Amino acid sequence: MGKYFNTEGVCLPDLHYMVEVNRQLREIKNLVDAGKYFTINRARQYGKTTTIRQLVRALSPDYIVFSISFEGMGDFVYRNDTNFCREFSGLLCDTIEYGETTEVPKETFQILSEYAKGEKQLSFREYSNVISQMCRDSVKPIILIIDEVDQASGSTTFLSFLGMLRDKYLKRIDRPTFQSVILAGVHDIKNLKLKMRGDEEQQYNSPWNIAADFNVDMSLSMDGIAEMLEKYEEDWHTGMDVMEMAGMISNYTSGYPYLVSRLCKIIDERVSGSEKYPDKRSAWSKSGFLEAERILLQEKNTLFESLIHKLTTYPEMDEMLYALLFSGRGIAYNPMNPAIDIASMFGFVKNRDGMVEPANRIFDTLLYNYYLSANEMHEKDIYKASLKDKNQFITGGQLNMRLILEKFVEHFTELYADSDETFLEEEGRKYFLLYLRPIINGIGNYYIESRTRGMRRTDVIVDYRGEQLIIEMKIWHGDEYNRRGEEQLAEYLEDYKKSKGYMISFNFNKNKQVGVHEVFVKNKVLVEAVV
């Protein structure tokens, strides 16, 4: 069987098409060489385990590497020091027995085996001496890597274990210990607090405040994606434009590893061979990519389920994301804001030039779809009107966007003409997307252009059967502001190599003239709707 794109667990270079992460490995190794203790904390399915597997290989020439995982560890492990030390010793022994860790002295293996069998009762103080002896007798410095550390993060026993490692780190000049300890998980373990004294005093301290900042960019670069596609092309000879395809994948995913692999897998296994795309040559195209994106956003996968579940678990984050998407206002990035910090940790948002921004276009559209599909949204009159209208907007297989704007203006004016300024500003964008979604649902998709979010305007990019339509939504702030908006949209259309664009202005003026008309700006046709 040849290589394939993998989204089920760890990726292996000999089996799967995957992006090389040599830059990330070099940067992580620099931290290890410097003796740093740190946490690789990234969102779910961000390639942490795959990177760790390759990191072990990169470190092995210079270090003895114990790479273990806490996944599947039962609660009994964390009941007391002895249980934890026994299971931890067993995990270390496993890496030796299966040849994953080499050059370990026999005496060290024997000691660990005794503890793994439960032949000795241990406290963490005693186990600290075991670690010192093991590191002192080792022929090479020892690295400890613990994956899936979130499984243990709520345990006071595990936090006490981290406290022991912290104490050894602080005394490392006099007492041998691990060269580097790497924890991997979603949460930043450095922020977990361990109660250091009695309940009455309620004093807490972090057992992992020795950890260095982990600033390695784990996202996959466009060049790396292109190199992966070139290897695929060597096997299949599809004739794809590798750089164009890599650019689209990068633009829509921002290098989120799971999304990169998932889109490629869908193109390769589901788009290719379909009625419209009968072979790989036709599938690996711009329209084939957009079809894969549509399929991805309609599927129920483990990553999307996890993200949506977090919205109900963290209502303050849910509220912040809703405001980010629909208010039209920018939100300053402040990691001390719990909602922003949680959203960043789970991979929903990122910091772009000091402002909060959805992490990628896929998540952006996923969230819009989620909020717009809520039951209360389907009870809105504008949504019901869209359901009645939707079959009249397709001409020759393409969207008639002017007609969509005309009907939206008609319904919005009829339903909300007497609404106040606050309603228009906060609900206008949402109601247009609510009207648009049933029309394109199942065939097309849309996303919000990040460059214009929070700039008193919002640009919606609609992808429908391989055609892209640019729609600017903004609040009316006078004739001069409107003229500048027209010029900006014309320039934006030039970037997209489009001759026609669309604009919706939500106008508060009592004497406004609602309707749809065309203007010509810089050789571009702008279809403007005023509501």
N, C-alpha and C positions, 0 to 999 in steps of 0.2 A: 504494500500500500504506500502511495506517495504522501508527501507532506500535505497538511491541510491547516486551515485557520482554526484555532482552538479558543473556546470560551468556557471550557469546563475544567477549572483547576489550573495547576501549574503548566506553563508552556515549556517545551523541551526543544532545543535547537535541532535535534536530529529528526524530530517528528512533525514539527509545526513551523509554519511561516510565522516569523516573529521579528519584531524590530530589535536591533542590537542596542544594548544599553551600556556601551563601553564608557561613555562619558560619565554616566551615573556611577559606574563601578569605580572609576578612577577617583572621583570626588569622595565616595564613601571610604575607599581604601586610604585616602589621605587622612581622614578622621581616625581610622584605626591605627595607622602608623604613628599618629600623634598621641596615641593612648587615650582617646576620648571615649567616654561613655555617652550613649545617645539613644534616642527613640526614633525609628522610622514610622512616623504617624501620618498615614494618608487614608483617604476614603476607601470604602469597600471596593474590591476588585480593581485596585489601582496598580496591580503588578508587584506588590510587596513580596509575595512568596516566590514568584519567578525571579525577581531581582536577587533575593537572598540565595537562592539555589546557585545562581551564577557567581554571586559574591564569594561563596564558599570555595569555588574553584579558583577564583582570582587570588584568594588569600592563602590557599593551601601551600604554595611553595615556601612561604615565609613564616607561616603560623600553624599551630594545631588549632583546628576550628571545631568546637562543639556546637552544632546547629540543631536545635530541638524545637518542638512546638507544643503549646499547651492545649491545642484543640482536642476535644473529647475527654479531657481530664475530669473525673468525677468530683463531686463536692467533698467526698471523704478526704481527698488529698489535702484540702485546706483546713481540716479540723484542728490540726496541731503541728508543731515543728517536726515531730518524728515522721508523721505520714508524708509531709511535704518532702523532707530530706530523702526518704526512701524512694518515692516516685521520681524525684529529680535525679537521684543517682541512677535509677533504672533507665531514664531517658538518655543520660550520658553514656551508659553501658551499651545501649542499643546502637548509638552512632559508631562505637568501636567494633561491636560484633558484626555489623553489616558493612564494615569497611569504609564508612563515610568519614571516619576520623582515623588517621594513621599516626604512627610514630609515638604512640602513647606507651609509656613504660608498663611492663607487666604488673609491677607492684601497684601502680595507680589503678589499673583495671581491677585487680584483686580487691583493693580497698573499696572501690565503688561497688563491686559486686556484693560484698558483704553487707553494705548498707542497703543495697537494692533488695536483698533477700530479707531484710528486716531483722538481721541477727544482732543488730546493735541499736539501742535507743539513743537518739541524738537530739541535742538542742542546737539552735543556730550558732551559739557561741562555739560549740564543739565542731560544727560543720565548717565554721570559718577556718579552723585549724586544718581541716581536711583540704580545703581549697588552697591554703597556703602551701601545704606539703606537696600537693599535686602540681602547683605552679613552680615551686622550687625545684622539683625533680624533673620537670619537663625539658626536653632537648630544644624546644622552641617556645616562644611566648604563646600563651593560650588565649583564644578569642571565644567568648560565649555569645551565642545568638539565640534568642527566644522569640519565636513567631507566635501569632495568635495570643498575644499577652493580654488582650482584653478579656479573655476567658477567666483570668484570675484577678482582674483589677479591683473587684469589689471585696476581695478577701483581706482581712487584717493579717492573716498568716503570710500571704504573699508580700504585703507591704512591709512586714517585719523582715522578710528575706531581702527585700530591696534595701532596707535600712542596714542590714548586715553587709551587703555589698558596698553600700555607701561608706560605711565605717572603714572597710578594707581599702577602698579607694583613697580615702583621706590619709591612711597610714601606709600607702603603697611603697614609700621610700624604704621603710624598715621591714615590712612584711610582704612577702610575695603574694601577688593576686593576679587576676586576669588583666591582660594587656588592654582589652577593650570589651565592653559589654554592650550588645545591641539588642534592644527590644523593638518588636514590630507589632503594630496594631493600629486601630483607628484613633483611639484616644491618645493624647499626649500624657504619658504616665508621669511626667515631671509635675503635672498639676494636681495629682492625687495627694490627698493629705492623710497623714498617719497621726492618730491621737497619741501624743507622747506622754501625757500624764493622766491623772484621774478625771472622772466625769465632772467633778465639781469645777475644775479649772478650765475645762473645754479649750485646751491649748493644742494646736495642731501644727504639724511641720511636714514638709514634703520629704519623703525618704529618697527622692530622686532629683533633688535640686542641684546635684553635681553634674547633671546631664548637659552636654553641649547642645547648642541650637542645631537643628538639622535643617539646613536650607538648600538641600540638593533638589533641583527641579526634576521630578520623577515623570513628568509628561513626556510623551514621545514626539520628537521633532518631525517636521515635514520631510527633511532630508532622510531621516531614519525610516520613515514610512515609505519613501520612494525606494530606498535600498531593498526593503522587504518586497515591494511590488516588482522590482527588477528581478529578484530571485524567482518570484512566481511566474513572471513573464518568460524567463528562461525555460521553465517547464512547460508552459501552455501556449506561448506565442499568440496571445490574443490581439496584438497590435494596439493595445491601449496606449494613450498618452500618459506615461507614467507620472510625469511631474504635475499634469493637470489633475489626475486622479488623486495623487498624494496631497495636492493643495486643497481639494474639496474635502477629503477625509480630515485633514488637519483643521480646516476652517470650521467644520461642523462639530468636531469632537474636542478641539483644543488639546489634542494628544492624550485624552483619557484612555488608558490602555485597553480596558474592556470594550469601550465603544469603538475603538479602531478595529479591533479584531472582530467584533460583532458585525459591523458594517461589511467588512471584507468577506466574512463567512456567509452573510445573507446574499451578497452579490454572487459569490461563487457557487452556492448550493441551492438558492431559492429563486433568485432572479434569473440566473442562467438556466436554460431549459424550460422557462415559462413560455406561454403562447406569444407574448410580445417580444421576448428576448430568448430565442431558441438556442443560442449557443453562447460561449464565453466571450466571443468577440463583440457581440451586440450588448452583452450584459455589462462589460467593463467600459461604460460610456457615461457621459454626464446624466443622461436620462435614466440609465440603469442605476446609477448611484442614487438619484433622487427617489427611484422606486424602492431601493433598499432602505433609505431613510424613512419612507412612509411605512414600510413593513415593520421596521424597528420600533417606531413610535406607537404602533398598534399592538405590539406583542406584550405578553406578561412575562417578564424575565425576573430573575432573583434580584438584580440590581435595582430595577425600577420599583419592585415591591418593597424593598428595604427603604428606599428613599421616601416613598409615599407614606409608609408606616411612620417614619420619623416626624412627619407633619402633624400627626395626631398625638404623638408622644411629647412634642415640644411646641405648645401653642404659641409661645412668644416668637419662635422662629417662623412658624406658619404665618403669623400676622405680618412679620417683617417682609417675608417673600411676597406676600399678596400685595403689599404696598409698593414694593419694588417693581412689580410687573405692571400694575394698573394705574398707579398715581401719576406717572409721568414726571415724577420728581426724583432727582438723584439722592442717594443715601451715602453719606461720608463713611468710609471704612474705619471702624474703630474696634480693634480686637477685644477691648475691655467691655464692649456691649455684648451681653450673653447671647442674644439672638444671632448676632453677626458671627460671634466666635463659634457657636454650635453649627451654624450653616456652613462655615468654612471647613470645620472639622469633618463634616459629613459629605463635603464635596459639592454642595449646592452652589456656592458662590466663590468668588475670588476677589482679590484686591487689584484693581486696575487704576493706576494713577490716583490713588487715594479715595476711590469710589467703589462701592459695592457693585459687583456685576455678576450675573449668572455665569457659572463655571464654563458653560459651553452652549452651543445652539440647541443641541439635543435636549439637555436638561431644561433649557428655557422653554422650548415648545412643549415638553412633557408637563411642566408646571402649568403653562397656559391651558393645555388640554384638560388637566386635572381640575383646575378651578372653574373652567367654563363648562365642564360636564356635571357640576354639582346639581343636585335635584332642584335647588331653589333657582338656579340659572335657567333651567328648562321651563320654569313657570313664567319667565319674563315674556311680555308680549312681543318684544322685538325678536326673540328666538322663535316663537310660534309663527310670526310673520315670515321668517326666513324659511321655515319648513314648508310653508305654502308656496313660496316664491321660487324655491331652489331649482326647479326643473327648467326654468325659462332662461337661465344664464349661460348655457353652453351653445356656442355657435361654431360649427365645423370642428367640434372636439376641443375647442379652446374657450376659456372664460371670457365673457363679455363684461369686463370690469366697469366700463362706463354705466352699463345698465344696472349693475350691482349698486353703484354709488347713487344712481337716480332713485332706485327703489328704497335704499337705506334712508336717503334724505326724506323721501315721502313718508315712510313709516315713523322715523324718528321725530319729524315735525308733528305728525298727527298725535303721537303718543306723549311726547315730552316737551312740546313747544312752550308750555308755561313753567317749566322747571327753572330753578334759580341757577346762578353762576357756579355755586359750589357743586351742584349736581352735574352740570356739564363737564366741569374740570375733572371730577373724580370718576364719573361713570361713562363719559363719552367714548373713550378708547375701548373700554371693556365692552360696551354695547356694540360697537362696530365689529370687534372680533367675535362676539357672540352671534352676530348676524352672519358673518362671513363663514364661520366654521362649518355649519351644516351644508353649505354650498360646495365646499371643496373636500369635505370629509370623505375618506375612503379612496380618493383619487389624488388629491394634492396635499400640500403642507404649507406651513408658514413659519417664519421666525422673526424676531425683533432684531434689527440691526443695532449692535451694542454701541457703535460710535455715536449714535444720536440719542440714546437713552439718557434722560435727565437733562436734555438741552432744550427744554420747552417744546420739543417735538419728538415724535416716535416714528421711525420708519419701519414699515412692515414689508417683508419680502415674501411674496407668495410664489411657491413652486407648483406649477400645474402642468402635467404632461410634458415636462422638459422645458416649459417656458417660465421665465421669471417676470413678475410684475412688481413694481416698486410703488408703495403707497405711503405717503407722509400724512401723519395725523398730528394736528397741532391745535392749540388754543389761539383764538384771534386776539392779537395785541396791537391792532392798528394797521393802516395801509402800508406804512414804511416797513414794519416788521414782516408783513405779508410779502412784500416785494423781495426782501432779503431771503425769505423762505423759498420763494420761487427760484431765485438764483442758486441757492444751495441745493435744491432738488435737481435743478438742471445739471449742476456739476456732478452730483451723485449719479445721475443717469449716465453721464459720460464715463464714469468709472465702471459702470456695469455694461457699457456699450449698448445703451437703450435709447431709442428716439422718443419714447412716450413714457410719461409717468403720471401718477395720480396723487391728489391732495385732498384731504378732508380738513376743513376748518370749523371748529366749534366756536360759534360767534355769540357773544353775550349781548350785542347791541340790539335794542328793541326794534330799530328800523332796518335791520339787515335784510338783504334779499337772498332768500334761500334758493337753492337749486344747483344745477351743474352746468358749467361752461368750460370752454377751452381757451387757453392763452398760449402764446408762443414766446419762449425765453431761450436765448442762445441756441437757436436751431432745434429746440426740443418742444414737443407738444405736451402741455400740462393740462390734464383734465381735473378741474377743481370743483369740489363739492362744498357748499356752505350749509351748515345746519344751525 
